Amino acid sequence: MANKSFFRRMAEEKGLMNEEITVTFQGVTHFMTTENVIDLIEQAPKHEQDHIKKTFSQIDYLNGDLSHYIRFLGEAFIKFNY
């Protein structure tokens, strides 16, 4: 298997890959997992990946909860695409 991305390694190390995210937007409920969000991050343009990587690193350095930021990204994806 190819090298895992920084994002995937971080989420796996934190045990977040199978965490479920539920977003209700405009009366429709959407379900996704952290892995779905990581897939979207890996497909994002490099400048967006760079920003997300910096934020992941800052959260980790401060012993924050990475799942909150991943949930935020999942919610933003739903709200801007549906």
N, C-alpha and C positions, 0 to 999 in steps of 0.2 A: 504494500500500500504506500502511496505517496506520503510525503511529509505532511503532518497535520498543521493547520494554520494556528497562529498564535491564539486566535479567538476560540477555536475548538479545543485546544489544549487547556486554556484557562477554564472554560466551562466544564470540561471533563474533570480537571483537578478539583474543582469546587463541587463536583457531584450534581451539576445542574442540567445535564443534557436531556433528561426525560421529564423535567419540570414542565407542567402544563400551564399555558397562558390562555385565559379566557377574556375576550374583549367584546363588549356589546357596543355597537355603534349604529346609530340611526335605526334602532329596533331590531338589528340583526346581530346574533351572537356568533362570534368567530372563535375557533379553537386552534391553537398551535402549541408547539413545544419549543423549548430553548433551542433544540437542534434546528428547527425551522428558521428561527431568527438567525442562528449562526450561518446557515446556508445563505440567507439573504445578505448578511454582512460580507461573506466571502465573494458574492457576486457584485457587490457595490464598487463604485469607482475608487481608485487608489486614494484620492484625497479624503474621501469619506472614511475609508478603512483606517487611514492614518489618524484621523480625529478620534474614531472609536477606539483604536488601540491605545491612544494616549489616555482616554477616559478610563478604559479597563485598567490600565497600569496605575492610574491615580487612585481608583477605588481599591485596588488590591493593596497598594502601599499604605493606605489609611485603614486597612482591615474593614472596609465597607462591605456591603452586601451586593455583590455583582448581579444577583437575580433582579434587583429593583431596576437597574439600568437596562438589563436585557428585556424586562417587561415593558419599560418605557419605549424601547426601540420597536418591540412588537406592536404596541398600541399605536405608535406613530405610523408604522407601515400600514396597518389596517385603516386608520383615519385618512391617510393620504391616497390610498389606492381603492377604496370602496365607497 
